[in-house]
Each structure stands twice: as C-alpha cells, then as structure tokens.
Amino acid sequence: MAAIDTTRPTVIGFGFGTRLSGIMTMISSAFSTWNDKRTTRNELSKLTDRELDDIGLSRGDIDRITR
C-alpha cells in the first residue's frame, strides 16, 4: 500500500520565501476563481432559453451570476 505525506513543515518567520509563497497562493486563487467563472459562463451560455428557464434563470442572469 502506498502512502503520500501531505503535511508540510511550518515556516516560522516572514522571510522572502514566505512572502513569495503567499503571493503565489493569491495568484493561484485568483486564477482559479476567474477560470471557474469563465467555465460557468460558457456552460450557461450553451443552454437554450427553455433549459435556462427550467433552472430558474434567463439570459440576462448569466453575467450577474458570474460576477
């Protein structure tokens, strides 16, 4: 049986590595959020008006939802 250790040592201090890690985390999070919104907008745009109505939405709601 294989095991993967997912724990990481705690970094003490506020050195360059810690700041860089924080910046990279923020960038990654922002990109992930943008991509989720983009994907949602594209998928909702593919639906017909009837399908949107079935889930309680209209074409005008798509932009509002993904903001």
PDB file with one MODEL, atoms N, CA, C and O in Angstrom:
MODEL        1
ATOM      1  N   MET A   1       0.841  -1.170   0.000  1.00  0.00           N
ATOM      2  CA  MET A   1       0.000   0.000   0.000  1.00  0.00           C
ATOM      3  C   MET A   1       0.888   1.236   0.000  1.00  0.00           C
ATOM      4  O   MET A   1       1.862   1.312   0.749  1.00  0.00           O
ATOM      5  N   ALA A   2       0.554   2.182  -0.827  1.00  0.00           N
ATOM      6  CA  ALA A   2       1.331   3.411  -0.919  1.00  0.00           C
ATOM      7  C   ALA A   2       0.685   4.495  -0.066  1.00  0.00           C
ATOM      8  O   ALA A   2      -0.532   4.536   0.110  1.00  0.00           O
ATOM      9  N   ALA A   3       1.518   5.352   0.445  1.00  0.00           N
ATOM     10  CA  ALA A   3       1.028   6.469   1.247  1.00  0.00           C
ATOM     11  C   ALA A   3       1.717   7.741   0.790  1.00  0.00           C
ATOM     12  O   ALA A   3       2.893   7.732   0.427  1.00  0.00           O
ATOM     13  N   ILE A   4       0.984   8.809   0.813  1.00  0.00           N
ATOM     14  CA  ILE A   4       1.536  10.104   0.434  1.00  0.00           C
ATOM     15  C   ILE A   4       1.466  11.012   1.649  1.00  0.00           C
ATOM     16  O   ILE A   4       0.407  11.192   2.250  1.00  0.00           O
ATOM     17  N   ASP A   5       2.608  11.577   1.998  1.00  0.00           N
ATOM     18  CA  ASP A   5       2.661  12.504   3.129  1.00  0.00           C
ATOM     19  C   ASP A   5       2.297  13.891   2.621  1.00  0.00           C
ATOM     20  O   ASP A   5       3.033  14.476   1.826  1.00  0.00           O
ATOM     21  N   THR A   6       1.164  14.420   3.076  1.00  0.00           N
ATOM     22  CA  THR A   6       0.704  15.722   2.599  1.00  0.00           C
ATOM     23  C   THR A   6       0.960  16.835   3.599  1.00  0.00           C
ATOM     24  O   THR A   6       0.524  17.968   3.395  1.00  0.00           O
ATOM     25  N   THR A   7       1.663  16.521   4.679  1.00  0.00           N
ATOM     26  CA  THR A   7       1.957  17.560   5.655  1.00  0.00           C
ATOM     27  C   THR A   7       3.230  18.289   5.262  1.00  0.00           C
ATOM     28  O   THR A   7       4.134  17.716   4.653  1.00  0.00           O
ATOM     29  N   ARG A   8       3.279  19.527   5.612  1.00  0.00           N
ATOM     30  CA  ARG A   8       4.460  20.337   5.328  1.00  0.00           C
ATOM     31  C   ARG A   8       4.916  20.997   6.613  1.00  0.00           C
ATOM     32  O   ARG A   8       4.098  21.328   7.471  1.00  0.00           O
ATOM     33  N   PRO A   9       6.213  21.189   6.748  1.00  0.00           N
ATOM     34  CA  PRO A   9       6.688  21.841   7.970  1.00  0.00           C
ATOM     35  C   PRO A   9       6.209  23.294   8.036  1.00  0.00           C
ATOM     36  O   PRO A   9       6.071  23.963   7.012  1.00  0.00           O
ATOM     37  N   THR A  10       5.965  23.754   9.231  1.00  0.00           N
ATOM     38  CA  THR A  10       5.555  25.128   9.435  1.00  0.00           C
ATOM     39  C   THR A  10       6.741  26.050   9.230  1.00  0.00           C
ATOM     40  O   THR A  10       7.823  25.826   9.773  1.00  0.00           O
ATOM     41  N   VAL A  11       6.522  27.088   8.438  1.00  0.00           N
ATOM     42  CA  VAL A  11       7.581  28.066   8.191  1.00  0.00           C
ATOM     43  C   VAL A  11       7.454  29.158   9.238  1.00  0.00           C
ATOM     44  O   VAL A  11       6.409  29.797   9.356  1.00  0.00           O
ATOM     45  N   ILE A  12       8.498  29.367   9.982  1.00  0.00           N
ATOM     46  CA  ILE A  12       8.489  30.389  11.014  1.00  0.00           C
ATOM     47  C   ILE A  12       9.179  31.627  10.473  1.00  0.00           C
ATOM     48  O   ILE A  12      10.267  31.549   9.902  1.00  0.00           O
ATOM     49  N   GLY A  13       8.547  32.744  10.655  1.00  0.00           N
ATOM     50  CA  GLY A  13       9.142  33.999  10.207  1.00  0.00           C
ATOM     51  C   GLY A  13       8.422  34.534   8.981  1.00  0.00           C
ATOM     52  O   GLY A  13       7.487  33.922   8.465  1.00  0.00           O
ATOM     53  N   PHE A  14       8.871  35.666   8.543  1.00  0.00           N
ATOM     54  CA  PHE A  14       8.266  36.312   7.397  1.00  0.00           C
ATOM     55  C   PHE A  14       9.334  36.642   6.375  1.00  0.00           C
ATOM     56  O   PHE A  14       9.449  37.787   5.938  1.00  0.00           O
ATOM     57  N   GLY A  15      10.104  35.661   5.999  1.00  0.00           N
ATOM     58  CA  GLY A  15      11.169  35.854   5.038  1.00  0.00           C
ATOM     59  C   GLY A  15      10.631  35.938   3.622  1.00  0.00           C
ATOM     60  O   GLY A  15       9.423  35.895   3.390  1.00  0.00           O
ATOM     61  N   PHE A  16      11.544  36.056   2.697  1.00  0.00           N
ATOM     62  CA  PHE A  16      11.201  36.182   1.283  1.00  0.00           C
ATOM     63  C   PHE A  16      10.393  34.977   0.810  1.00  0.00           C
ATOM     64  O   PHE A  16       9.431  35.136   0.058  1.00  0.00           O
ATOM     65  N   GLY A  17      10.769  33.787   1.236  1.00  0.00           N
ATOM     66  CA  GLY A  17      10.055  32.573   0.821  1.00  0.00           C
ATOM     67  C   GLY A  17       8.612  32.572   1.265  1.00  0.00           C
ATOM     68  O   GLY A  17       7.728  32.147   0.521  1.00  0.00           O
ATOM     69  N   THR A  18       8.369  33.040   2.462  1.00  0.00           N
ATOM     70  CA  THR A  18       7.001  33.092   2.984  1.00  0.00           C
ATOM     71  C   THR A  18       6.169  34.094   2.196  1.00  0.00           C
ATOM     72  O   THR A  18       5.023  33.815   1.842  1.00  0.00           O
ATOM     73  N   ARG A  19       6.745  35.260   1.923  1.00  0.00           N
ATOM     74  CA  ARG A  19       6.015  36.275   1.148  1.00  0.00           C
ATOM     75  C   ARG A  19       5.757  35.784  -0.260  1.00  0.00           C
ATOM     76  O   ARG A  19       4.662  35.961  -0.793  1.00  0.00           O
ATOM     77  N   LEU A  20       6.774  35.161  -0.872  1.00  0.00           N
ATOM     78  CA  LEU A  20       6.615  34.647  -2.233  1.00  0.00           C
ATOM     79  C   LEU A  20       5.541  33.566  -2.270  1.00  0.00           C
ATOM     80  O   LEU A  20       4.736  33.519  -3.200  1.00  0.00           O
ATOM     81  N   SER A  21       5.529  32.712  -1.275  1.00  0.00           N
ATOM     82  CA  SER A  21       4.524  31.659  -1.196  1.00  0.00           C
ATOM     83  C   SER A  21       3.129  32.266  -1.086  1.00  0.00           C
ATOM     84  O   SER A  21       2.190  31.794  -1.727  1.00  0.00           O
ATOM     85  N   GLY A  22       2.996  33.315  -0.270  1.00  0.00           N
ATOM     86  CA  GLY A  22       1.701  33.984  -0.118  1.00  0.00           C
ATOM     87  C   GLY A  22       1.235  34.627  -1.410  1.00  0.00           C
ATOM     88  O   GLY A  22       0.055  34.566  -1.756  1.00  0.00           O
ATOM     89  N   ILE A  23       2.163  35.241  -2.116  1.00  0.00           N
ATOM     90  CA  ILE A  23       1.825  35.881  -3.392  1.00  0.00           C
ATOM     91  C   ILE A  23       1.399  34.828  -4.408  1.00  0.00           C
ATOM     92  O   ILE A  23       0.421  35.016  -5.131  1.00  0.00           O
ATOM     93  N   MET A  24       2.128  33.731  -4.461  1.00  0.00           N
ATOM     94  CA  MET A  24       1.796  32.665  -5.398  1.00  0.00           C
ATOM     95  C   MET A  24       0.431  32.046  -5.067  1.00  0.00           C
ATOM     96  O   MET A  24      -0.325  31.682  -5.968  1.00  0.00           O
ATOM     97  N   THR A  25       0.128  31.934  -3.788  1.00  0.00           N
ATOM     98  CA  THR A  25      -1.168  31.409  -3.374  1.00  0.00           C
ATOM     99  C   THR A  25      -2.286  32.350  -3.813  1.00  0.00           C
ATOM    100  O   THR A  25      -3.324  31.902  -4.300  1.00  0.00           O
ATOM    101  N   MET A  26      -2.074  33.660  -3.640  1.00  0.00           N
ATOM    102  CA  MET A  26      -3.084  34.643  -4.059  1.00  0.00           C
ATOM    103  C   MET A  26      -3.294  34.607  -5.564  1.00  0.00           C
ATOM    104  O   MET A  26      -4.432  34.665  -6.029  1.00  0.00           O
ATOM    105  N   ILE A  27      -2.209  34.513  -6.335  1.00  0.00           N
ATOM    106  CA  ILE A  27      -2.308  34.459  -7.795  1.00  0.00           C
ATOM    107  C   ILE A  27      -3.045  33.195  -8.225  1.00  0.00           C
ATOM    108  O   ILE A  27      -3.915  33.235  -9.095  1.00  0.00           O
ATOM    109  N   SER A  28      -2.686  32.081  -7.606  1.00  0.00           N
ATOM    110  CA  SER A  28      -3.333  30.815  -7.936  1.00  0.00           C
ATOM    111  C   SER A  28      -4.826  30.859  -7.617  1.00  0.00           C
ATOM    112  O   SER A  28      -5.649  30.379  -8.396  1.00  0.00           O
ATOM    113  N   SER A  29      -5.161  31.427  -6.487  1.00  0.00           N
ATOM    114  CA  SER A  29      -6.560  31.538  -6.090  1.00  0.00           C
ATOM    115  C   SER A  29      -7.333  32.436  -7.054  1.00  0.00           C
ATOM    116  O   SER A  29      -8.453  32.110  -7.447  1.00  0.00           O
ATOM    117  N   ALA A  30      -6.740  33.559  -7.432  1.00  0.00           N
ATOM    118  CA  ALA A  30      -7.398  34.481  -8.365  1.00  0.00           C
ATOM    119  C   ALA A  30      -7.612  33.811  -9.724  1.00  0.00           C
ATOM    120  O   ALA A  30      -8.670  33.962 -10.334  1.00  0.00           O
ATOM    121  N   PHE A  31      -6.617  33.083 -10.187  1.00  0.00           N
ATOM    122  CA  PHE A  31      -6.741  32.396 -11.471  1.00  0.00           C
ATOM    123  C   PHE A  31      -7.827  31.327 -11.406  1.00  0.00           C
ATOM    124  O   PHE A  31      -8.628  31.186 -12.330  1.00  0.00           O
ATOM    125  N   SER A  32      -7.847  30.585 -10.317  1.00  0.00           N
ATOM    126  CA  SER A  32      -8.845  29.530 -10.154  1.00  0.00           C
ATOM    127  C   SER A  32     -10.259  30.112 -10.137  1.00  0.00           C
ATOM    128  O   SER A  32     -11.168  29.566 -10.763  1.00  0.00           O
ATOM    129  N   THR A  33     -10.437  31.209  -9.428  1.00  0.00           N
ATOM    130  CA  THR A  33     -11.742  31.874  -9.367  1.00  0.00           C
ATOM    131  C   THR A  33     -12.157  32.363 -10.747  1.00  0.00           C
ATOM    132  O   THR A  33     -13.298  32.159 -11.162  1.00  0.00           O
ATOM    133  N   TRP A  34     -11.234  33.011 -11.462  1.00  0.00           N
ATOM    134  CA  TRP A  34     -11.516  33.508 -12.812  1.00  0.00           C
ATOM    135  C   TRP A  34     -11.913  32.353 -13.727  1.00  0.00           C
ATOM    136  O   TRP A  34     -12.875  32.458 -14.487  1.00  0.00           O
ATOM    137  N   ASN A  35     -11.169  31.255 -13.651  1.00  0.00           N
ATOM    138  CA  ASN A  35     -11.448  30.122 -14.527  1.00  0.00           C
ATOM    139  C   ASN A  35     -12.793  29.483 -14.202  1.00  0.00           C
ATOM    140  O   ASN A  35     -13.519  29.084 -15.113  1.00  0.00           O
ATOM    141  N   ASP A  36     -13.135  29.379 -12.934  1.00  0.00           N
ATOM    142  CA  ASP A  36     -14.444  28.838 -12.545  1.00  0.00           C
ATOM    143  C   ASP A  36     -15.572  29.697 -13.107  1.00  0.00           C
ATOM    144  O   ASP A  36     -16.555  29.174 -13.632  1.00  0.00           O
ATOM    145  N   LYS A  37     -15.427  31.017 -12.997  1.00  0.00           N
ATOM    146  CA  LYS A  37     -16.451  31.925 -13.521  1.00  0.00           C
ATOM    147  C   LYS A  37     -16.555  31.816 -15.038  1.00  0.00           C
ATOM    148  O   LYS A  37     -17.655  31.812 -15.589  1.00  0.00           O
ATOM    149  N   ARG A  38     -15.421  31.729 -15.704  1.00  0.00           N
ATOM    150  CA  ARG A  38     -15.390  31.618 -17.166  1.00  0.00           C
ATOM    151  C   ARG A  38     -16.079  30.332 -17.607  1.00  0.00           C
ATOM    152  O   ARG A  38     -16.890  30.347 -18.533  1.00  0.00           O
ATOM    153  N   THR A  39     -15.764  29.231 -16.955  1.00  0.00           N
ATOM    154  CA  THR A  39     -16.353  27.950 -17.298  1.00  0.00           C
ATOM    155  C   THR A  39     -17.861  27.956 -17.060  1.00  0.00           C
ATOM    156  O   THR A  39     -18.627  27.464 -17.889  1.00  0.00           O
ATOM    157  N   THR A  40     -18.280  28.510 -15.937  1.00  0.00           N
ATOM    158  CA  THR A  40     -19.708  28.594 -15.627  1.00  0.00           C
ATOM    159  C   THR A  40     -20.439  29.424 -16.669  1.00  0.00           C
ATOM    160  O   THR A  40     -21.497  29.030 -17.161  1.00  0.00           O
ATOM    161  N   ARG A  41     -19.860  30.591 -17.006  1.00  0.00           N
ATOM    162  CA  ARG A  41     -20.479  31.470 -18.011  1.00  0.00           C
ATOM    163  C   ARG A  41     -20.610  30.745 -19.353  1.00  0.00           C
ATOM    164  O   ARG A  41     -21.654  30.824 -19.999  1.00  0.00           O
ATOM    165  N   ASN A  42     -19.554  30.040 -19.774  1.00  0.00           N
ATOM    166  CA  ASN A  42     -19.589  29.332 -21.055  1.00  0.00           C
ATOM    167  C   ASN A  42     -20.635  28.216 -21.063  1.00  0.00           C
ATOM    168  O   ASN A  42     -21.364  28.048 -22.042  1.00  0.00           O
ATOM    169  N   GLU A  43     -20.705  27.458 -19.975  1.00  0.00           N
ATOM    170  CA  GLU A  43     -21.667  26.359 -19.908  1.00  0.00           C
ATOM    171  C   GLU A  43     -23.101  26.881 -19.883  1.00  0.00           C
ATOM    172  O   GLU A  43     -23.971  26.327 -20.554  1.00  0.00           O
ATOM    173  N   LEU A  44     -23.354  27.939 -19.119  1.00  0.00           N
ATOM    174  CA  LEU A  44     -24.709  28.501 -19.086  1.00  0.00           C
ATOM    175  C   LEU A  44     -25.088  29.103 -20.437  1.00  0.00           C
ATOM    176  O   LEU A  44     -26.252  29.044 -20.833  1.00  0.00           O
ATOM    177  N   SER A  45     -24.125  29.676 -21.142  1.00  0.00           N
ATOM    178  CA  SER A  45     -24.406  30.274 -22.446  1.00  0.00           C
ATOM    179  C   SER A  45     -24.774  29.225 -23.487  1.00  0.00           C
ATOM    180  O   SER A  45     -25.450  29.536 -24.467  1.00  0.00           O
ATOM    181  N   LYS A  46     -24.340  27.994 -23.286  1.00  0.00           N
ATOM    182  CA  LYS A  46     -24.654  26.911 -24.224  1.00  0.00           C
ATOM    183  C   LYS A  46     -26.092  26.416 -24.078  1.00  0.00           C
ATOM    184  O   LYS A  46     -26.628  25.793 -24.994  1.00  0.00           O
ATOM    185  N   LEU A  47     -26.719  26.690 -22.932  1.00  0.00           N
ATOM    186  CA  LEU A  47     -28.072  26.213 -22.695  1.00  0.00           C
ATOM    187  C   LEU A  47     -29.082  27.011 -23.507  1.00  0.00           C
ATOM    188  O   LEU A  47     -28.877  28.188 -23.802  1.00  0.00           O
ATOM    189  N   THR A  48     -30.176  26.346 -23.860  1.00  0.00           N
ATOM    190  CA  THR A  48     -31.255  27.039 -24.569  1.00  0.00           C
ATOM    191  C   THR A  48     -32.048  27.868 -23.559  1.00  0.00           C
ATOM    192  O   THR A  48     -31.899  27.706 -22.348  1.00  0.00           O
ATOM    193  N   ASP A  49     -32.888  28.756 -24.080  1.00  0.00           N
ATOM    194  CA  ASP A  49     -33.724  29.574 -23.206  1.00  0.00           C
ATOM    195  C   ASP A  49     -34.645  28.701 -22.351  1.00  0.00           C
ATOM    196  O   ASP A  49     -34.897  29.011 -21.186  1.00  0.00           O
ATOM    197  N   ARG A  50     -35.138  27.625 -22.927  1.00  0.00           N
ATOM    198  CA  ARG A  50     -36.025  26.719 -22.175  1.00  0.00           C
ATOM    199  C   ARG A  50     -35.258  26.035 -21.048  1.00  0.00           C
ATOM    200  O   ARG A  50     -35.771  25.913 -19.936  1.00  0.00           O
ATOM    201  N   GLU A  51     -34.037  25.588 -21.325  1.00  0.00           N
ATOM    202  CA  GLU A  51     -33.232  24.938 -20.290  1.00  0.00           C
ATOM    203  C   GLU A  51     -32.895  25.916 -19.169  1.00  0.00           C
ATOM    204  O   GLU A  51     -32.919  25.550 -17.994  1.00  0.00           O
ATOM    205  N   LEU A  52     -32.583  27.157 -19.532  1.00  0.00           N
ATOM    206  CA  LEU A  52     -32.319  28.172 -18.518  1.00  0.00           C
ATOM    207  C   LEU A  52     -33.563  28.424 -17.669  1.00  0.00           C
ATOM    208  O   LEU A  52     -33.476  28.562 -16.449  1.00  0.00           O
ATOM    209  N   ASP A  53     -34.722  28.481 -18.331  1.00  0.00           N
ATOM    210  CA  ASP A  53     -35.975  28.696 -17.607  1.00  0.00           C
ATOM    211  C   ASP A  53     -36.253  27.547 -16.639  1.00  0.00           C
ATOM    212  O   ASP A  53     -36.792  27.765 -15.554  1.00  0.00           O
ATOM    213  N   ASP A  54     -35.888  26.335 -17.025  1.00  0.00           N
ATOM    214  CA  ASP A  54     -36.093  25.165 -16.150  1.00  0.00           C
ATOM    215  C   ASP A  54     -35.307  25.292 -14.847  1.00  0.00           C
ATOM    216  O   ASP A  54     -35.744  24.795 -13.809  1.00  0.00           O
ATOM    217  N   ILE A  55     -34.165  25.946 -14.893  1.00  0.00           N
ATOM    218  CA  ILE A  55     -33.373  26.110 -13.667  1.00  0.00           C
ATOM    219  C   ILE A  55     -33.570  27.489 -13.046  1.00  0.00           C
ATOM    220  O   ILE A  55     -32.849  27.882 -12.129  1.00  0.00           O
ATOM    221  N   GLY A  56     -34.557  28.215 -13.563  1.00  0.00           N
ATOM    222  CA  GLY A  56     -34.930  29.498 -12.959  1.00  0.00           C
ATOM    223  C   GLY A  56     -34.050  30.668 -13.348  1.00  0.00           C
ATOM    224  O   GLY A  56     -33.921  31.628 -12.588  1.00  0.00           O
ATOM    225  N   LEU A  57     -33.437  30.600 -14.530  1.00  0.00           N
ATOM    226  CA  LEU A  57     -32.575  31.684 -14.995  1.00  0.00           C
ATOM    227  C   LEU A  57     -33.031  32.204 -16.338  1.00  0.00           C
ATOM    228  O   LEU A  57     -33.808  31.559 -17.042  1.00  0.00           O
ATOM    229  N   SER A  58     -32.536  33.386 -16.685  1.00  0.00           N
ATOM    230  CA  SER A  58     -32.737  33.933 -18.019  1.00  0.00           C
ATOM    231  C   SER A  58     -31.366  34.331 -18.562  1.00  0.00           C
ATOM    232  O   SER A  58     -30.378  34.329 -17.828  1.00  0.00           O
ATOM    233  N   ARG A  59     -31.311  34.666 -19.826  1.00  0.00           N
ATOM    234  CA  ARG A  59     -30.026  35.060 -20.435  1.00  0.00           C
ATOM    235  C   ARG A  59     -29.388  36.236 -19.691  1.00  0.00           C
ATOM    236  O   ARG A  59     -28.168  36.298 -19.542  1.00  0.00           O
ATOM    237  N   GLY A  60     -30.216  37.155 -19.232  1.00  0.00           N
ATOM    238  CA  GLY A  60     -29.703  38.324 -18.520  1.00  0.00           C
ATOM    239  C   GLY A  60     -29.086  37.999 -17.173  1.00  0.00           C
ATOM    240  O   GLY A  60     -28.313  38.791 -16.634  1.00  0.00           O
ATOM    241  N   ASP A  61     -29.424  36.831 -16.621  1.00  0.00           N
ATOM    242  CA  ASP A  61     -28.888  36.442 -15.324  1.00  0.00           C
ATOM    243  C   ASP A  61     -27.460  35.899 -15.398  1.00  0.00           C
ATOM    244  O   ASP A  61     -26.751  35.887 -14.391  1.00  0.00           O
ATOM    245  N   ILE A  62     -27.039  35.456 -16.566  1.00  0.00           N
ATOM    246  CA  ILE A  62     -25.733  34.791 -16.698  1.00  0.00           C
ATOM    247  C   ILE A  62     -24.592  35.707 -16.264  1.00  0.00           C
ATOM    248  O   ILE A  62     -23.739  35.291 -15.480  1.00  0.00           O
ATOM    249  N   ASP A  63     -24.560  36.928 -16.748  1.00  0.00           N
ATOM    250  CA  ASP A  63     -23.478  37.846 -16.352  1.00  0.00           C
ATOM    251  C   ASP A  63     -23.529  38.190 -14.881  1.00  0.00           C
ATOM    252  O   ASP A  63     -22.493  38.297 -14.225  1.00  0.00           O
ATOM    253  N   ARG A  64     -24.741  38.364 -14.357  1.00  0.00           N
ATOM    254  CA  ARG A  64     -24.894  38.692 -12.947  1.00  0.00           C
ATOM    255  C   ARG A  64     -24.380  37.554 -12.062  1.00  0.00           C
ATOM    256  O   ARG A  64     -23.743  37.801 -11.038  1.00  0.00           O
ATOM    257  N   ILE A  65     -24.649  36.341 -12.446  1.00  0.00           N
ATOM    258  CA  ILE A  65     -24.233  35.175 -11.668  1.00  0.00           C
ATOM    259  C   ILE A  65     -22.717  35.030 -11.659  1.00  0.00           C
ATOM    260  O   ILE A  65     -22.127  34.674 -10.639  1.00  0.00           O
ATOM    261  N   THR A  66     -22.098  35.304 -12.783  1.00  0.00           N
ATOM    262  CA  THR A  66     -20.649  35.063 -12.879  1.00  0.00           C
ATOM    263  C   THR A  66     -19.801  36.262 -12.459  1.00  0.00           C
ATOM    264  O   THR A  66     -18.577  36.218 -12.578  1.00  0.00           O
ATOM    265  N   ARG A  67     -20.423  37.318 -11.975  1.00  0.00           N
ATOM    266  CA  ARG A  67     -19.640  38.448 -11.462  1.00  0.00           C
ATOM    267  C   ARG A  67     -19.192  38.201 -10.062  1.00  0.00           C
ATOM    268  O   ARG A  67     -18.521  39.047  -9.470  1.00  0.00           O
TER     269      ARG A  67
ENDMDL
END
